[in-house]
Every structure is written in C-alpha cells, then in structure tokens.
Amino acid sequence: MTVPAGSPQYSGSERRDAHPAPQAAGQPAGGLVAGAPLGSSYRLVRRVGSGAVGEVWAATMSGSWALYAAKVLRPELAENPVVLESFVRERSVLLALSHPHIVPLTDMVVEGGVLALVMEFQHGGSLRQKLDSEGPLPVRLALSLMVQVLNAVEFAHRQGVMHLDIKPENVLLSGVLGESLDQQVRVADFGIASFTGSAGSGASRSFSGTPGYMAPERSAHGVATPAVDVYACAVTLHELLVAARPLPARGGAVQVSPQIPAEVAEVLHGMLAENPVQRPGAAEAAAKLRLLAEGFSADTVLPRWVEVSSGAVGYTPTVVHGAEPAVSAVPGQNVTELYGAGMPSLGQAQNETVIRAPFVVEQPVYVPDEVVEDEEPARSPLRRPLVWGAILGSLILVGVLAFVGLSGGKGSSKTAESWSASSRSSASLPSGLGTRIEGTYNPRDKSARLTFEFSSQKSALRGDILQVLPGVEGGSCASVTWDAGQASSGVSKNQSSVTAVDVPCSWNLSGVSIPANGVVQVRANVSAEFKDSRAFEEWLNRIDSETSKAISDREVRSTAYPIQRLRSIELRVPSRVVNQSVLPVTVVPVWPSGADELNPLMVLPRTGEFSTLVQAISPDAQLISFSDGCSGHVLVSEDQRVVTALSVTSKCRLNAQIGNFTNLSSSDFAIITR
C-alpha cells in the first residue's frame, strides 16, 4: 500500500528512525517483521520508531486502508505479570479517554505474549520537530497550543488518568487540512507511564518520566499526582517560547527566562512551584493562558536561549528509574547500542529513550541569542508601561472616590469574601500514601469546604484512614458533615476503644480504596469561625500536623490504620537452616511503637489468604514476592508460599517486596548439612 505523505508519528517516548526504509516481509526488526499480523485485525506495514519502551509501527486494519500507529511494548514489559495486569485493568479507562486533543486509542492488543496499543496515525509532526525546524514559536501560538494541551490533561485528570511524561515529543499535530495549529494538537501516550512504571519489582522498582520535565516531588520520591502534569506543561511551554527549558536552581526550584513577558512568567512560576499544592489545576492554568494569548500579536517572537556549558550538557530521555534496571545505559549511549545493529546509526538523539539510573550533569548556563530586531519591535499592548501606568492610576483614583463616597469618609466594614488555602505538602508515607488538604472558607455563613486528597504510588491501598480535625484556636471540635463519595465506605468518629488511638476530634474514613498511582478525594463541610485568611491557613496546617502526630505516636500499640501507621517491614529467619528443608519465614510489621512479633503480617510456609493487614498495603497480590538473595541456594515456589533451602552455604539472604515496601531483606543465615 502507499503510506500517506507526511511525517509518521509515534509516541514521544520513542526515537524516530530517520528515513526508515520499507522492510520486506521476513526481515527482522526487534522481533517484528513487516507484513506480519498484529492480533487478529491488524497487519504491520513498517517500523517508524523504536526505543526502550518498545517499537512503533505503521499498521493497517483488515478491510480498511486507514493507517494506524501501533506501539508494541518490548518483551520485558509484555512478559511482566504486573504490567500485563495493569494493561488489562486500564484498558476500558484508556479506550474511553475520548477528547478532541488526545490521540485516540482505538484498540489494545493482548495476544501471544504481545502487548500493543493501537492509535490513530498523526501526520502533522510533533512540537519537538516544529521547535527543531523553526526555533521559538510566536508567543500567541505557543500559549494557544499549551491551552489545548492543558484542556486535554484536565479532561484526563477528571477521568482519573495522569500522563506523567508531557513534553514536546508527546504533543503531536494531526495535519488535518483546514484546522489551525492549536486545533491540531493531539497529546499522545496517556497511560503509558503507568504501564512501564509498574514493571519493576524488588530492587528494580521503577517509575517513568523525563528528567528536565519531571516535577521535583516525582524525581525525588516517585510521587504521581495531577500537579506533576501541570509542572511538565509549564516546562514544555517555556521551551516553546524560548527553545530551552527553565534553568535549574537550588533544590527543586527553577529559574524562568527573563526574556519571557512578566505576565506569562507569573503564570509559569505558579505552574512550576516547588510545592505541588501551590500549582494551579490544569483548568485554571489553561484559563489564564487563554486570556494572555489574546494580548499578543501573531508575530511576537522571543529570542532563543542557547545552552552553554564547560562540561557535558544533560540530555532529556524518558527514563524508567530503578535501583538495578534491566537495561543500563550511560550518557551518550544511543538506543542502537542497546538494541543491536538492526537499525541505522543516527548518532546521539536529543531526547532518546533509555532505561537507566538517573545521572548528574554540570548545570548549563543559558544566554540569549543575538537577534536582529526592528527598530521598534512589536510589543504586546499589555506590556506597555505607560498604558499600565495610566490604567493603574485610574483604578486607584476610582477606588479612593468609591471608598469616600460609600463610607462618608469614616471608614467602612470589611466586605465578606471567600478565602482559599492549602496545607503544607506532606511527604509520602512508607506505604506510598500521600495527603494534601485544600480548603475554601466563606465568612458570610462561617463555613469551610475541605477537600482531602489521598494518593498512592506503586501499590494500590485499601483500608481505614485516620483524620484529625482539631478545634479552631484550641476550642471544641468543629461541627463536620462528611461527603466521602465513592472513595470511602463511610466516615465515623474514631473509636479509641477499638483502634487504641486516643486523639480528640479524630475521624475514621473507612475502607478508602486508592488505585495504584491514583488519587481519590473525600470532602467535608465544617462550621467554624476564622478571623482572617491566615488563621484559616494555619488551621489547615494544624489538621495535617495533628494527624501526623497521631499516626506517629510511639505509645500506641495497635494494628489500626496500617496504611498510615506501618513504618517498615522485617523478614525474620533462623540463623541456620538445614539443607533441603523448608525455610521458616516470619514477616513482621514495624509500627511507631516498634516491631510487633505477636501479630505478623504473614508466615511462610503460607496457607490460606493474605491477612487484612497485607491486603491493606498491597491489595494486588502480584506486588507481593520473595526472591533468592544468595545465588541460587534457595528456591521460592511460584505461588510465593514456600521457600526451600537447596544447597549448603555459609551466608545467604532472602529478599522480598510487599506493595510499596521494596528492597526488603532478611539478616544473613547459613544453610548447613544435617
């Protein structure tokens, strides 16, 4: 068949083959061949991209000449039971992710050890290609493009799906005639990060992302919340404006280019806030950028920033972070080296895909290009200082006259208005549970609307959550009405006689269920009075601190609230075990009060189902595994129920993973003869 004209598009997590030659049937390409069937409905035409996540092929469907893009995940992912389970679980969610600015996922193939995502083929190129060929985009166009990206992201967030790898490579253009460029925006690869990020187990636990676009909380702790996508959108917008990402600063902060107009920079600073709770939502950010776009002429273009460094400048591949990745790459090693010589050598790709541990490079310095401008460069009307000065002066005058006129010159009462605030961002707990609190207070009716957002990481979580709502300024407990929705089976007062957690004004959010890498919300209406917005914000921070204090109390000896209170897990084994015998293993929970040997999480050899404690921190049995830590001297049964000593050794260890608790290891033990 004839491949339609245009640049074949693929997921931005892959490297594109430059000028890929048509392949004859039978010619191998990473285990796939042109002309081969894909599932029962598709046939591969040619490979258009490849990388660490997999290969992207142009494909046709039986009985149709339409062209599709099929992302075929690499065998290591396809054969991983955790990835397969995640793939199947998310199938209906991703197929239902229908939005004008999201690349439509039309089918998902699970057959014969092959996992593939089938998408509509996009012919208009990617924003990365547009940047490479044109440099910085006109400000109005860049803002308009990002508005559509944020609209797509906001829609996905409402469906409970995060992208986790927004960057110019993943923003495609449809190439549809008659559509403006912003109308052509199609965001690719929703859901891919959740599959690849679930691939690790034990020491190879992993998560996907691209350094340079990754929010500080994700790169440091693997936290995945909607705020991560907003951060990546800001980095991408910065790149569209000046052809460079923001300059890294100390900690997790970044420096925005001084060339960017102040009103745009202000929005970028908010989206790039180091604290994720201070970032606007995708919808709010889109609304702000939409208004700003109207203030710029169509030909306003900012000068490019050029990277200059005395050392190596870091590239920005999509990576799957892990302590011991299955495939290791070093800076400068291209994808061809990792996957054989079957592909043409293209040299160093700017954003190649690798799987590796993160590396550190010398921080680059950005300096603007020398640009030739008109004697009087076009400027946005919003940036003319004289105009702003006149407007500001008029507003001040009107405000003073209104104040005097309405108050008779004797002052006036405060106008009641709503206050919004967020608590400090809490570090994720060992179970992977993250919490943030947002609130809005209305002084008119003295009511606060609180939203408690609970997130998970690698493992899903399912269990009760303790939430303390202290009285205002040391007063009595506030009157609360809860709205748990579908996130919880119900909310009731914490019963200290049952939980042994004796804290005033505490509540039990029962049966909260959080999917892996997911977020759920529970809301509450509170009747209380605050003197000002600062007092309201301080109260939100007290909610967080009092709850943290309660779940960390060392005097409490209880198994209640495990997804909050469990601090660690220990593997207990005898110091010596006889060769060719079953190894007894006790999995001991460690609470703030210490290890609890009387109430183990599990005992091997195991019979029956997992305990309720285990099911709380790891509802997915696939994330519960034991492994040999002594080069084949022990054998773990396939069902993870029995560990057997196989041969004599003076030093051996048993490793394990239980949900988000990874890199668990027993003390050394010896295997001896009878």
C-alpha positions in Angstrom: 0.0 0.0 0.0 1.0 3.7 -0.3 1.9 5.3 3.0 0.2 8.7 3.3 2.5 11.7 2.9 3.7 13.5 6.0 5.9 12.7 8.9 4.9 9.4 10.5 4.2 10.0 14.1 5.0 7.8 17.1 4.9 8.2 20.8 7.3 10.8 22.1 8.8 8.1 24.4 10.5 6.5 21.3 13.2 7.6 18.9 12.2 8.0 15.3 14.1 6.2 12.6 15.3 8.8 10.1 14.1 7.9 6.6 13.1 4.3 7.5 13.4 2.0 4.5 10.5 -0.2 3.6 11.0 -3.6 5.0 10.4 -6.8 3.2 8.3 -9.5 4.8 10.6 -11.7 6.9 13.2 -9.0 7.6 13.5 -8.9 11.4 13.0 -5.7 13.3 13.3 -6.2 17.0 11.3 -9.5 16.8 8.7 -8.0 14.5 8.6 -8.1 10.7 6.8 -6.0 8.1 3.7 -7.8 6.7 3.2 -9.8 10.0 -0.2 -9.8 11.6 -0.8 -8.0 14.9 -3.6 -9.7 16.7 -6.5 -10.7 14.6 -7.3 -7.4 13.0 -4.1 -5.6 12.1 -1.1 -6.0 9.8 2.3 -4.3 10.3 3.5 -2.1 7.4 6.8 -0.6 8.6 8.6 0.4 11.7 8.6 4.2 12.3 10.2 4.4 15.8 12.0 2.4 18.4 13.3 2.7 21.9 13.4 1.3 25.4 9.6 1.1 25.8 9.1 -0.7 22.6 8.6 -0.2 18.8 6.1 1.9 16.9 4.8 0.5 13.7 2.6 1.9 11.0 -0.2 -0.7 10.6 -3.4 -1.3 8.7 -6.6 -2.9 9.8 -8.2 -5.7 7.9 -10.8 -4.4 5.3 -9.6 -0.8 5.6 -6.9 1.4 4.0 -6.7 3.6 7.1 -3.3 3.9 8.7 -2.8 3.3 12.4 0.2 3.7 14.7 0.8 0.5 16.8 3.0 0.8 19.9 4.3 -2.7 20.6 5.7 -2.9 24.1 9.1 -4.6 24.4 9.2 -8.3 25.6 10.4 -7.5 29.1 7.3 -5.4 29.7 4.9 -7.7 27.8 6.0 -10.7 29.9 5.9 -8.9 33.2 2.7 -10.1 35.0 2.4 -6.8 36.9 2.5 -4.8 33.6 0.0 -7.2 32.0 -2.4 -6.9 34.9 -2.1 -3.1 34.8 -2.5 -3.1 31.0 -5.7 -5.1 31.2 -7.1 -3.2 34.2 -6.7 0.2 32.5 -8.0 -1.0 29.1 -11.5 0.3 29.4 -10.4 3.6 31.0 -7.9 4.4 28.3 -10.2 3.4 25.5 -12.9 5.7 26.9 -10.4 8.6 27.0 -12.1 10.4 24.2 -11.2 14.1 23.7 -10.5 16.3 20.7 -6.9 16.9 21.8 -5.9 13.4 22.9 -4.6 10.9 20.3 -7.4 8.4 20.1 -6.5 5.0 21.4 -8.6 2.7 19.2 -7.6 -0.7 20.4 -5.3 -2.6 22.7 -3.9 -6.0 21.6 -3.1 -8.7 24.2 -2.2 -11.8 22.3 0.6 -14.4 22.3 2.9 -12.5 24.6 2.4 -9.3 22.6 1.1 -6.1 24.2 0.3 -3.3 21.8 -1.6 0.0 21.8 -3.3 1.0 18.5 -3.8 4.7 17.9 -4.9 6.9 15.1 -1.9 7.9 12.9 -0.9 11.6 13.1 0.6 13.2 10.0 1.5 16.8 11.2 4.7 16.2 13.1 5.4 16.8 16.8 6.1 20.0 18.7 9.6 18.8 19.1 10.0 18.7 15.3 8.5 22.1 15.0 10.9 23.5 17.6 13.9 21.9 15.9 12.9 23.4 12.5 11.6 26.8 13.5 13.0 27.7 16.9 10.9 29.6 19.4 7.3 29.9 18.4 5.3 33.1 18.3 4.1 33.8 21.8 0.4 33.8 20.9 0.7 30.5 19.1 2.8 28.9 22.0 0.2 29.9 24.5 -2.7 28.7 22.4 -1.1 25.3 21.8 -0.5 24.9 25.5 -4.1 25.8 26.3 -5.2 22.8 24.2 -2.6 20.6 25.9 -3.9 21.6 29.3 -7.5 21.1 28.2 -6.6 17.5 27.3 -4.7 17.0 30.6 -7.6 18.4 32.6 -10.1 16.1 30.9 -7.8 13.1 31.6 -7.4 14.1 35.2 -11.2 14.1 35.6 -11.2 10.5 34.4 -8.6 9.6 36.9 -5.7 9.3 34.4 -2.4 11.1 34.6 0.1 11.4 31.8 3.4 11.7 33.7 5.5 12.4 30.7 4.3 15.6 29.0 7.0 17.1 26.7 7.2 18.4 23.1 7.8 14.9 21.7 4.4 13.7 23.1 2.4 16.6 21.7 1.6 15.8 18.1 -0.2 17.7 15.3 -2.9 16.0 13.3 -2.1 17.6 10.0 -5.8 17.9 9.2 -6.4 20.5 6.4 -8.5 23.5 7.4 -7.6 23.2 11.1 -5.4 25.9 12.8 -2.3 24.6 14.5 -3.8 24.9 18.0 -6.9 22.9 16.8 -4.5 20.2 15.5 -3.0 19.5 19.0 -3.1 15.8 19.9 -1.5 14.6 23.2 0.0 11.1 22.9 0.8 8.4 25.3 -1.7 8.8 28.1 -1.4 5.7 30.3 2.0 4.6 29.0 3.9 5.7 32.1 1.5 3.7 34.4 2.4 0.5 32.5 6.2 1.0 32.3 6.3 2.3 35.9 4.7 -0.9 37.2 7.3 -3.1 35.6 9.8 -3.2 38.5 9.7 -5.5 41.5 12.0 -5.6 44.5 15.3 -3.9 43.7 14.2 -3.0 40.2 11.1 -1.0 41.3 10.7 1.8 38.8 8.8 4.8 37.5 8.8 6.6 34.2 9.5 10.2 33.4 11.8 12.6 31.6 14.5 14.5 33.6 14.0 18.2 32.9 10.2 17.9 32.6 9.8 15.9 35.9 8.4 17.7 38.9 10.8 17.7 41.9 8.4 15.5 44.0 8.3 12.9 41.3 12.0 12.8 40.5 12.9 12.6 44.2 10.2 10.4 45.6 8.2 9.0 42.7 5.1 10.8 43.7 2.4 10.9 41.0 -0.4 13.5 41.3 -2.1 15.7 38.7 0.2 18.5 39.8 3.1 16.6 38.1 1.4 17.1 34.7 0.9 20.8 35.3 4.6 21.2 36.1 5.6 19.3 32.8 3.2 21.5 30.8 5.0 24.6 32.2 8.4 23.3 31.2 7.1 22.5 27.7 5.5 26.0 27.3 8.8 27.6 28.4 10.6 25.5 25.7 8.0 26.6 23.1 8.6 30.3 24.0 12.4 30.4 24.0 13.5 26.9 22.7 15.0 26.0 26.1 13.8 24.6 29.4 13.8 26.7 32.6 17.2 26.9 34.3 17.6 24.6 37.2 18.2 26.3 40.5 18.9 25.1 44.1 16.6 22.4 45.5 13.6 21.8 43.3 13.2 25.4 42.2 13.8 26.6 38.6 14.6 30.0 37.0 12.3 31.3 34.2 14.0 33.1 31.3 14.0 36.9 31.9 13.1 37.3 28.2 9.6 35.9 28.8 6.9 38.7 29.4 6.2 39.3 33.0 2.6 38.3 32.8 3.4 35.0 31.2 6.3 34.4 33.6 4.0 34.9 36.5 1.8 32.0 35.4 4.8 29.9 34.7 6.2 30.5 38.2 2.9 29.3 39.6 2.8 26.1 37.4 6.5 25.4 38.3 6.0 25.9 42.1 8.3 23.6 44.1 5.3 22.8 46.4 2.8 20.9 44.3 -0.2 22.2 46.3 0.7 25.7 45.2 0.4 24.9 41.5 -2.9 25.7 39.7 -5.0 23.0 38.3 -4.9 22.3 34.6 -8.2 24.1 34.0 -7.1 27.2 35.9 -3.8 27.3 34.1 -5.5 27.0 30.7 -7.9 29.8 31.5 -5.0 32.1 32.5 -3.0 31.3 29.4 -6.1 31.8 27.1 -6.6 35.3 28.4 -2.9 36.2 28.0 -2.7 34.9 24.4 -5.3 37.5 23.3 -2.8 40.3 24.3 0.0 39.3 21.9 0.2 40.0 18.2 0.6 37.0 15.9 4.2 37.9 15.0 5.7 38.5 18.5 8.6 36.0 18.8 11.1 35.9 21.7 14.8 35.3 21.2 16.2 31.8 21.7 18.2 30.8 24.8 21.3 28.9 23.9 22.8 26.2 26.3 26.4 26.9 27.1 28.4 24.7 29.5 32.1 23.9 30.1 31.0 20.3 30.7 28.6 17.9 29.3 25.1 19.2 28.9 22.5 16.7 30.0 20.0 15.3 27.5 16.4 14.5 28.5 15.5 11.0 27.8 12.3 9.3 29.1 13.6 7.0 31.8 12.3 4.3 34.0 14.1 5.0 37.3 15.2 1.9 39.2 18.0 0.8 41.5 19.0 -2.1 39.2 17.4 -1.5 35.9 17.1 -4.4 33.5 18.9 -2.5 30.8 21.6 0.0 31.7 22.6 3.0 29.6 25.1 5.7 30.2 25.0 9.3 29.0 25.9 9.3 25.3 24.9 5.7 24.6 22.3 5.6 22.0 19.4 3.3 21.5 21.1 1.4 18.7 23.8 0.3 21.0 21.2 -1.1 23.4 19.1 -3.0 21.0 21.5 -4.3 18.4 22.7 -3.3 14.9 19.5 -3.9 13.1 18.8 -0.1 13.0 20.7 2.6 11.2 23.1 4.6 13.4 21.8 8.1 13.9 24.2 9.4 16.5 23.1 11.0 19.7 19.3 11.7 19.9 18.3 14.8 21.8 15.5 13.0 23.7 16.3 9.4 23.2 14.6 6.8 25.4 16.7 4.8 27.8 16.2 2.8 30.9 18.8 3.8 33.4 19.5 5.1 36.9 19.5 8.9 37.0 22.8 10.7 36.4 24.1 14.1 37.3 25.5 16.6 34.8 27.0 20.0 35.1 24.3 22.7 35.3 24.1 24.5 32.0 24.0 28.3 31.7 21.6 29.9 29.2 22.4 33.0 27.3 20.2 34.6 24.7 21.0 34.6 21.0 21.9 37.8 19.3 18.8 38.6 17.4 18.1 41.2 14.7 15.0 43.2 15.6 13.1 46.1 14.0 14.0 49.5 15.4 10.7 49.4 17.2 9.9 45.7 17.9 6.3 44.7 18.2 5.2 44.6 21.8 2.1 43.3 23.5 -0.2 46.1 24.5 -0.4 44.5 27.9 3.4 45.3 28.4 3.4 49.0 27.6 4.4 50.6 30.9 2.7 54.0 30.0 -0.6 52.3 29.4 -0.3 50.3 32.6 0.6 53.4 34.5 -2.5 55.2 33.2 -4.7 52.2 34.0 -3.3 51.8 37.5 -3.6 55.5 38.3 -7.3 55.5 37.1 -8.1 52.4 39.2 -6.5 54.0 42.3 -8.5 57.2 41.8 -11.8 55.4 41.2 -11.1 53.2 44.3 -10.4 56.2 46.5 -13.6 58.1 45.3 -15.7 55.0 45.8 -14.4 54.5 49.3 -15.0 58.0 50.3 -18.4 58.1 48.6 -19.7 54.9 50.2 -18.3 55.3 53.7 -18.9 59.1 54.1 -15.2 59.4 54.9 -15.5 57.5 58.2 -14.2 54.1 57.1 -16.3 51.0 56.2 -16.9 47.5 57.3 -14.9 44.6 55.7 -16.5 43.0 52.7 -17.1 39.3 53.3 -15.4 37.2 50.6 -14.2 33.6 50.3 -10.7 32.6 51.3 -8.8 29.7 49.8 -5.8 27.9 51.3 -3.8 24.7 51.2 -2.0 22.8 53.9 1.8 22.2 53.7 2.6 19.3 51.4 3.1 16.1 53.4 5.9 13.7 52.5 4.6 10.3 51.3 4.4 7.6 54.0 6.3 4.3 53.7 3.1 2.7 52.3 3.1 5.2 49.5 0.2 7.2 50.9 0.3 10.9 50.1 -2.1 13.5 51.6 -2.9 17.1 50.8 -5.7 19.3 52.0 -7.3 22.2 50.2 -10.0 24.5 51.7 -12.3 27.4 50.9 -13.8 29.5 53.7 -16.9 31.7 53.4 -17.0 34.3 56.3 -20.7 35.1 55.4 -22.0 31.8 56.7 -18.9 30.8 58.7 -18.4 27.6 56.7 -15.4 25.8 55.3 -15.3 23.4 52.4 -12.4 21.0 52.7 -11.0 18.6 50.2 -8.8 15.8 51.4 -6.8 14.3 48.5 -5.2 10.9 49.1 -2.7 9.5 46.6 -0.8 6.2 46.2 2.4 5.3 44.4 3.5 1.9 43.0 0.9 -0.1 45.0 -2.8 0.4 45.4 -4.0 1.0 49.0 -7.2 -0.1 50.7 -8.1 0.5 54.3 -9.2 2.9 57.0 -7.6 6.4 57.3 -7.4 8.5 60.4 -8.1 12.2 60.0 -7.9 14.7 62.8 -9.9 18.0 62.6 -8.8 20.0 65.6 -10.9 22.8 67.1 -10.2 26.3 66.0 -7.7 28.1 68.2 -7.9 25.4 70.8 -11.6 25.4 71.0 -14.0 22.5 70.9 -14.2 20.1 68.0 -15.8 21.7 64.9 -19.1 20.5 63.6 -18.4 18.4 60.5 -20.5 16.9 57.7 -18.6 14.4 55.5 -19.1 13.7 51.8 -17.0 10.6 51.1 -18.5 9.8 47.7 -17.2 6.6 46.3 -13.7 6.9 47.8 -14.8 5.5 51.2 -17.4 3.2 52.6 -18.3 5.7 55.2 -17.0 8.2 57.8 -17.5 7.9 61.6 -15.8 9.1 64.7 -12.6 7.3 65.6 -13.4 4.8 68.5 -10.3 4.7 70.7 -11.7 1.6 72.4 -11.4 -0.2 69.1 -8.3 1.4 67.5 -6.3 2.3 70.6 -5.7 5.7 69.0 -7.0 8.1 71.6 -7.0 11.6 69.9 -9.7 14.3 70.3 -11.6 15.4 67.2 -10.5 12.4 65.2 -12.4 10.6 62.4 -12.2 7.2 60.8 -12.5 7.3 57.0 -13.5 3.6 56.5 -12.5 1.4 53.5 -10.7 4.1 51.5 -9.6 2.5 48.2 -6.9 4.2 46.1 -5.8 2.6 42.8 -2.1 2.3 42.1 -0.6 5.7 41.1 -4.0 7.1 41.7 -5.8 9.8 43.6 -9.1 9.9 45.5 -10.9 12.7 47.3 -13.0 13.0 50.4 -14.8 16.2 51.2 -16.1 17.8 54.4 -18.2 20.8 55.3 -17.1 22.4 58.6 -18.8 25.1 60.6 -16.2 27.3 62.2 -15.2 31.0 62.5 -11.8 32.4 61.5 -10.7 36.0 62.0 -8.7 36.1 58.7 -7.3 34.0 55.9 -4.0 33.5 57.8 -5.9 31.9 60.7 -7.7 29.6 58.2 -4.4 28.5 56.6 -2.8 27.9 60.0 -5.8 25.7 60.9 -5.3 23.6 57.7 -1.7 23.1 58.6 -2.8 22.0 62.1 -5.1 19.4 60.6 -2.0 18.0 58.8 0.3 18.2 61.8 -2.1 16.8 64.4 -2.9 13.9 62.1 0.8 13.2 61.5 1.4 13.3 65.3 -1.5 10.9 65.9 -0.3 8.3 63.4 3.3 8.6 64.7 2.5 8.2 68.4 5.0 5.7 69.9 2.8 5.0 72.9 0.1 3.4 70.7 0.2 -0.4 70.4 -2.3 -1.2 67.8 -2.7 -2.6 64.2 -5.2 0.0 63.3 -4.8 2.3 60.3 -1.9 0.3 58.7 -1.6 2.3 55.5 -0.7 5.3 57.7 1.0 3.8 60.8 3.1 1.0 59.3 6.7 2.2 59.3 8.6 -0.7 58.0 8.6 -4.5 57.5 11.2 -7.0 58.7 11.9 -10.5 57.4 12.8 -12.9 60.3 14.5 -16.2 59.5 16.6 -18.6 61.7 20.3 -18.1 61.8 20.8 -21.6 60.5 18.6 -23.9 58.4 19.2 -27.5 57.2 19.8 -28.2 53.6 16.9 -29.5 51.5 14.4 -28.2 54.2 11.7 -25.6 54.2 12.9 -22.1 55.4 10.6 -20.7 58.0 10.0 -17.0 57.4 8.1 -14.5 59.6 7.2 -11.2 58.1 7.0 -8.7 61.0 5.3 -5.3 60.9 7.1 -2.4 62.4 4.9 0.3 63.9 5.9 3.6 65.6 6.0 1.6 68.9 8.4 -1.0 67.4 8.3 -4.4 65.8 5.2 -6.5 66.6 6.2 -10.1 66.6 2.9 -11.2 68.1 0.9 -10.1 65.1 3.0 -10.9 62.0 1.9 -9.8 58.5 2.4 -13.4 57.3 4.3 -16.6 57.9 6.0 -18.9 55.4 5.2 -21.6 54.5 1.9 -19.9 54.0 -1.6 -21.4 53.9 -4.9 -19.6 53.2 -5.3 -16.0 52.1 -3.3 -12.9 53.0 -4.1 -11.1 56.2 -6.2 -8.0 56.2 -3.0 -6.0 57.1 -1.3 -7.3 53.9 -4.3 -6.6 51.8 -4.4 -3.0 53.1 -0.9 -2.2 51.9 -0.9 -4.4 48.9 -4.3 -5.4 47.5 -2.6 -6.6 44.4 -1.0 -10.0 45.1 1.3 -9.5 42.2 3.2 -6.9 44.2 4.0 -9.5 46.9 7.1 -11.5 46.1 10.1 -13.2 47.7 13.4 -13.9 45.9 16.7 -15.6 46.3 19.4 -13.4 47.7 22.2 -15.9 47.6 22.9 -17.0 44.1 20.6 -20.0 43.8 21.0 -21.5 47.2 17.2 -21.1 48.0 14.1 -21.7 45.8 10.9 -19.7 46.1 7.8 -21.6 44.9 5.8 -20.0 42.1 2.9 -19.2 44.3 5.2 -17.4 46.8 4.0 -19.7 49.6 7.2 -21.8 50.3 10.9 -21.1 50.4 13.2 -24.1 50.3 17.0 -24.3 51.1 18.6 -26.0 48.1 22.4 -26.2 48.9 24.9 -25.6 51.6 26.3 -22.0 52.0 27.7 -20.1 54.9 25.9 -16.8 54.0 22.5 -16.4 52.5 19.7 -13.8 52.5 16.1 -13.7 51.4 14.7 -10.7 49.6 11.1 -9.5 49.3 8.7 -6.8 48.1 5.3 -6.2 49.7 3.4 -3.4 48.0 5.3 -0.1 48.2 7.7 -1.7 50.7 10.6 -2.7 48.4 14.2 -3.8 48.9 13.2 -5.9 52.0 16.0 -8.3 53.1 16.4 -10.7 55.9 19.5 -10.9 58.1 22.2 -13.4 57.0 21.6 -17.1 57.6 23.6 -20.2 56.9 22.4 -23.4 55.1 24.0 -26.4 56.8 24.1 -30.2 56.3 22.1 -32.4 58.6 
